Amino acid sequence: MQVRTNISILAKSLIALTALSGAASAEVISVTVDKSQPFDEVSGYQYIEATMKGNVHRDDGSEGEYSVPIVLIYPQENGNGIGVVDLPNSAPIHLMPGAGEEWILQHTRTTTENYLFETGYTYISVQWDKLVTDTFGAVPPDDGSEFNHLAYGTIERGDDAFQIIRDAASFLRDPVAFADAGGPAPVDTVLSFGYSQTGALINTFLARGENANGAFDGNLIGKWGLACVSYQDEPPFIIESDPVPCPAHPASDPSVSIMIASETDVIAFFAHFARSDAENWRSYELAGVSHIPASIIPGFHPNQNYANSQPVFRAAFENLGLWAADDIPAPPSKHISGTIEADDSFLIDVDADGNALGGLRLPHMEQLIDGKVGGAPLGYYIPINPVDDIFVMVAGLFLPFSDAELAERYPTPGSYVSRVARAAEHLESNGYILPHDKDTYVQEAAQSGIGRQAESRR
């Protein structure tokens, strides 16, 4: 059985981006602290909002400057020597007229929660999008109101984005431009992270050879596929056209990369084009997971697909850091089962419940493990909600099984917990989730009450 989804609205709407050109050189002038305080969520970390200024020497002979906001979160001591450059997602600013600063999203934090700061990473988020700084202005309001620091700055050309990104990586390696003593310690390994819109940004960065100077040792491309994008420097900075597969596969870059693609991305954003045998590339396609699940950004729809991809992201950072720093390869790629059609679309194979087959299967997806059934679906996990609103569309849909069907599938609490545990242990033993997340899956299953109603009827 196979399922096909019409995604013409999605393909033409979700890419909302600004613009790039060829590689150039750049130079950080200063990093000036605007706000500094202990990080409330994890002890031993410092939280800083700062302004990074730099010069840009462009390939066309012109020169320019930028002044962009950054957020630094770093260990005061005992870091792990790995830095992460988080490219904040600004797609809602492009797609929703009047969208506020709250829609500039630091997805490294939404996808991993506090994992990075509990394990010694140094973190920087840097504004790269000229549309954002043009929209909100050069300086934040001085009226005592709350504001998102990452909204305010100046970028002269959209294609200065690449230089800004490289500068952020260089700063983590050598934070000499930091104005105050006690800033972050230098790191030896730098990873990039992008989600959706900025996943496409990293694809383009790598495919065009923009990482030739080795700014990044590793890259985590989240919830996207192998689509590269076009950019422009003139207002409105948006090119609304179908995304296209990258002209060169990012695996041609010597850095190591992991792509995490939802089932939505396999259908809509050429994730199947990211399937490569290159030694420096992995792609994990998550069966039954949507582009924006409720676990990352809730509230798009009452029945939004809730399947949680955070455990995969946490493990991916762990694996990517080991791969980039210590040459320990990440676990093998996992691909959803299906057929590539003549028009390059992907037709997904599904089981009797309508859920996808193959791929990286979290405990909400049934599978056979060592001859026993693992994974315990509670309904139909739909990757695309067939509506016109783009964000509701990619948030997916969850249609639960009836109480009678749940009782038939899981006649006792133990029957449900054992299947969840089998899947979680299989994932952890193969490196796709971390031990803590394995334990959490089992604890949540035990507390869920699934199977108790059926048992009580006996």
N, C-alpha and C positions, 0 to 999 in steps of 0.2 A: 504494500500500500504506500502511496506517495501523496505528498501535499504540496500545492503550489500557491503562492501568495502574490497578488498584484501589488507591486511596490513603486509604481510610477510616481505617485505623490511623494513618497518617502525619498526616492532617489533625487528628486528635483528640489527638495525643500531642506533637507537636513544639513547639507554643506553650506555653511555660512562663514566665509573666511575672508581674510585680507591678504595680502600679498608679497610675493617673494621674487628674488632674482638670483643672479649667480653669486658664488662665494666671494667674500671680501674679507679684509682684516678689520679688527676692531680693538678697542683699548678702553679698559675701565679707568676712569679718572678718579672716582671716589665712591665710597659707600658711606652715607651719612645716616646715623641713627635718628629716627623720629620717635620711637617708643621702645622701651626695653623693660622687661619684667620677667620674673620666674614663670615658667610654663606651668599653668595650673593643673594640667591633666596628668603629667608625669614628673615626678621629682627628679632633680638633678639636671633638668633641661632649662634653657633660657629661650624666651620668645622675644623676637625683635622685629619691628617694622622699620624699614629703612628705605632710602632712595639711592639707587645706583645710577651714576652718570658715566657716560662714556663717549668716546670719539669713534666715528665710523669712517673708514677709508674704502670707498666703493670701487668696484671693478671698472665703472665707467669714468673714473677719474675724479668724481665729485667726493666731497667730504661732508660729514654731518655730525650731529650730536644727538644724544637721547638722554632722557631723565625718566627712569621708570621705577615704579614701586616694587619692592621685594618684601617677602616675609621669610625670616630665618628662624628655624627652630633647631637648636643644636645642644649636644651634651657638654656640660661644663667640664667633664673629664671622662675618661674611659670610653670614648667613642669606638666604633668598630672600623674606622678608617674608610667608610663608604659614604659618599654623598649622593643625594637624589635631587635632580632639578625637575620640579613639578611645573608643567606648562598649564596654567589655569584655563579651563574651558569657558569660552565666552559665546558659544552658539546662541543661547537665549537672547543675548543683546542684539544679535543680528536678526533673529527670527521673530521676536516679540516686540513690536513697537512700544516704547515706553518702559521696557524692562529695567528694573533697578539694579543697583550695585550688588544686591544679594545674589544675583544670577551669574556672578563671576565665581566659578566653582573650582575649588581645590580638590580634585578628585583623588589624588593620592591619599588624602585623609578620609574621604568618604568610602573608598574601596578597602582600606586597611585599618581604619580607626586609629588606635594608638600603637599599632605594631612597630612602626619604624622607631618610635621614641622609646619603646620598651626594650629595644635591641641594639641601640647605639648608633643609629644612622644620623647623619647631618642632613638637614632639609632646607631647600630654598625654593620658594615659588616666585616666579618673575613674570611681570606683565610684558607681553610680546605683541599685543594686538593694537594696531593704530586706531581701529574703530572705537575701541574702548576708551583710550585716552582722549580721542577727539570728542567722544560723546560726553565724558564726565569732566574733562578739563585738566589743567596742569596741576592744580593744588586742591586739596580737600577743603570743605567748608570750615570756616572759623567761627562757628556759631554754637559750639558745644554739642552739636548733634552727633549721633552715631553714624559712622560711615565705614565702607570697605576700603581699607588702605590700598588694595590692589587695583582700584579703579582709576587712580589719578597719576598723570605723568604726561610726557611729551615724546612722541616718536615722529620723526620727520617724514619717513617713507615706510610704506608697508613692508618693503623688502629689507628694511633694517632689522626685521624680526630675527633672521638667522644669526646676525651678529650679536644681538642681545642674548639669544639663547647660548651661544658659544661663550660669551662673557660670563654668564652665570656659572657655567661649568668651570671656567678658568678661575673664577673667584673662589670656588670651593677648594680647588687645588692649592691656591695661594692667596689667602685673604688679606694680603698686604694693604689693599686699598681701604680696609676697615678703619674707620676714624677713631674708634675707641679701643683701648686695651681690653683684654679679656674676651675678645671675639672668638669665633669658631676656630678650632684647630684645623690645619690643612688635612685634606683627605687624599688617599692614594688612588681611589677608584671612584668614578662618577657615572651614575646611571641617569638616563632620561626617563620621564614618564609622561604619557599623554593618554587621554581618554576621549573617545569619539572624535570630535573636531580636532583635538590636538594629537590623537592617534594618527590622523591623516597628515598632520603637520610633521610628525616624526617620520612617517613613511616618505614624505617628500624630501625632508632633510637628508635622509640616508640615500634615497634613490638618486638624488642629484649630485651626490658626492660632497655635500656640505660638511660631512664629518671627517673630511680628509686629514685635518690636523689632529684627529684623535680626541676631540673634546669629550666624547662619551665612550666609555669602555663597554657599556651595555645599555640596552633600551628595552623598556617594557611598554608595549603598544596595546592599550586597553580598549576593548569593546569597539572594534573597528574591523576592517578587512584590509585587503591590499589595494586600497584606493589612494591615489595621489590626487592633488588638487591644484587648481590654478588660482592665482592671486593677481590683484591689480592695485595700483597706487592711488588712483583717483577716486573721489567719492562716487558711489556709496561704498566702495571697497568690497562689494559683494558680487560674486559670480554665481548665479543660480543656474546650474546646469547639471547634467548627470555626472556623478563621480565616475572616474575612469581608472582602470588598473594602472599601477605605476609603470612607467616606460622601462624602468630597470628594477629588478627585484632588490629590495633593501639588503638582502643577504650578500650582495656584492661588496658591502661595506665590511671592513675587518672587525668591527665590534660585534659582540654577541647580542642576540635579540630574542625576546619572547613575545609572541602575539597571543592575547587572550581575546577570543571572539565569542560572542553570544550566538545563539541560534538565529536571532534577528540578523546579525552581521553576515552569517553564512548566506542568508537569503538575499540581503539587500546591498552589502558593501564589499563584495568580491573576496570574502574571507577564504573561499576555496582557491583563489589565486595565490594565497599565501602559503600553500602547501609546497614546501621545498625540502629537498634532501640535503641542503647545504649544512655543513657541520656547525656553523655558527647561528643557526636559525631553528626556532621551535614555534609551533602554532598549536594552541589548545582551543578546540571548539566545544563550547559548553552546551550540551543537550538540555533542552527545556528551560534555558535561561534567556531572559529578554535583554535588550540593549540598556534599558533603564529599569532594573527591578526595584521593587519596593524597599529592598534591603539597602539600596544606595540612595535613591531619592523617592520617598513615598508620596502619596497623595494625588497621583495623576488620575486614578480611577479606583473606585471601591474594590474592584476585582483585579487590580493590577497584579501581574505575575510577581510573586514574592520570592521565587527561587534565589537563594543567596549565593552570590559569586565571591563574597569577601574572602572566604578561606582559600580560594584559588589565587587571589591576588597576593595574600600574605605569603603563601608558599612560593609564588613566582618571584617575589622580591628576594626571599631567602635563596632560592636557586640561582637567580640571576647574579646576585652578589658573589656567590661561590664560584660561578662560572667565569665572571669577569675578573675577579680578584685572584682566584686560585686555580683556574682552569679545570674545574670540576664540572663536567657537562650537565645541563639540566635534563630532567626526565624526557623520554621520547614524546614526539608530537601525538596528538589525538584528534581524529577527524570524524565528523558526523557522516553517516552513510547516506549516499544519494547519487544522483546522476547529473553531470554537466550537460545542459541542453545546447542546441545549435546556436542559440543567441547568447551563450555564456552564462545564462541563469542556472541556478542550482535547484534541482528537484529533490527534496528530502524524503528518505525512506522513513516510514513511521510504523509503530507497532499497532496491535489491536485496539489500544486505548487512544491512538492518535498522537502519541508522543514520539519524538525523534529517536532513531536508532543510531548507535555508534557514538563517537565523540567522547569527551571527558565527562563521565557520568557521576554526578554527585548523588548523595543518598536519596534524593527525591526521584531518581530515575532507576527503573528496574534493570537488572543485568544478571548474568550467570557468572558466578565466581567459584571456581574449583568445584563445579558440578552442583552448586547450591544457589538458590535465588538470593541475590542481594539487592538492596535498594527497595524503597517502599513508596511508590507514587500515591498521592492523595487526590489526584485529579488529572486534568488535561492542562499542561503547561504550554500556553500559546505564545509564540515569539512576537507576533504582530497583531495588534488590536485593529480590526478593519474599520477605522474611523478617519475623518479628515484632519483632526488635530494631530500635528506631527509628534508632539511629545507623548500624548496618550497612545498614539499608534505604536511607538517604539518601546513604550512601557509594558506592552504585552498584556496578556489576559490569563486568568486562572479560573477554570471551571471545575469545582470540586466534585468528587464522586458522591453519590447519595449515601445516607447513613447505612442503608441496607447493603450497598456494595462494599463499603468500608468494613462492615461487620463480617461479610463473607471473606474478604481478603485477609483481614487481621482479626481472627476470632478470639485472640487473647492479647493482653499487653505485651507478653513475651514474644509473640509471633512478629509483632511490628518492630519491637526494639532489636530483636536478633537480626532482622533484615537490614535495618539502618546500621547497626554495628558492623555487620559483615562488609557493607559497602564502604563505610568510613575507614575501617581497618585496612581494606584493600587500597584505598586512595593514599592513606598515610604511609603504608609500607612501600609504596612505589614513588613516594616523594611529591605527590600532587596536592596534599594538604599537610599541615603541621600537626604534631601530636596534640596540642591544646585544642585545635578545631575538631580533631577526631573525638576527643573526650566530650566536647560540647555537643556534637551531634548526638552522641549516645545519651547524654544527660537530658537533652531536650526531648528526645524520643520517649524516654522513661517518664518524663513529666507531662507528656502530651495528653494522656488519657485514651489514646487510640487503642481499641481492643477491649476496653473495660466494659463498654456498653454491651458488646456482644457476649462477653464472659458472664455478665450479670444476668443475662437471659437464660443461662443454662440451668 
